[in-house]
């Protein structure tokens, strides 16, 4: 059902010059691969740093409890 709706939408957009201009003007431009990979790497690095900070705090609390 959704595939049929999507196909009808695309056909209508391709046949209507006003909608075709809008689609071309408003289409999403993908980031270059390098920028995307750099962003993913930075996000993963930030997650790891956050995880390690939490683990360090947990470890320090355990050390204080033992001492």
C-alpha positions in Angstrom: 0.0 0.0 0.0 2.7 2.5 1.0 4.7 1.5 -2.1 1.8 2.3 -4.3 1.2 5.6 -2.6 4.9 6.5 -2.9 5.0 5.6 -6.6 1.8 7.7 -7.2 3.4 10.6 -5.3 6.6 10.4 -7.4 4.7 10.2 -10.7 2.7 13.2 -9.7 5.8 15.1 -8.7 7.5 14.2 -12.0 4.6 15.3 -14.1 3.8 18.6 -12.3 6.4 21.2 -13.2 5.8 23.3 -10.1 6.2 20.3 -7.8 9.3 19.1 -9.8 10.9 22.5 -9.2 10.1 22.4 -5.5 11.5 18.9 -5.1 14.7 19.9 -6.9 15.0 23.0 -4.8 14.3 21.4 -1.5 16.0 18.1 -1.9 18.4 17.0 0.8 22.0 17.2 -0.1 24.1 14.4 1.3 27.2 15.2 3.2 30.4 14.1 1.5 31.6 10.7 2.7 34.6 12.1 4.6 32.5 14.5 6.6 30.0 11.8 7.4 32.7 9.3 8.5 34.4 12.0 10.6 31.0 12.8 12.3 30.4 9.1 13.0 33.9 8.7 14.4 33.5 11.8 16.6 30.1 10.6 17.9 31.5 7.1 18.8 34.5 8.8 20.4 32.2 11.0 22.5 30.2 7.9 23.6 33.4 6.1 24.6 34.7 9.1 26.6 31.3 9.3 28.4 31.4 5.6 29.2 35.0 5.7 30.4 34.2 8.7 32.7 31.3 6.8 34.2 33.5 3.7 34.7 36.2 5.8 36.3 33.8 7.4 38.7 32.3 4.0 39.6 35.8 2.6 40.2 36.7 5.6 42.4 33.6 5.2 44.5 34.4 1.5 45.0 37.9 2.4 46.1 36.6 5.0 48.6 34.2 2.5 50.0 36.9 -0.1 50.4 39.4 2.3 52.1 
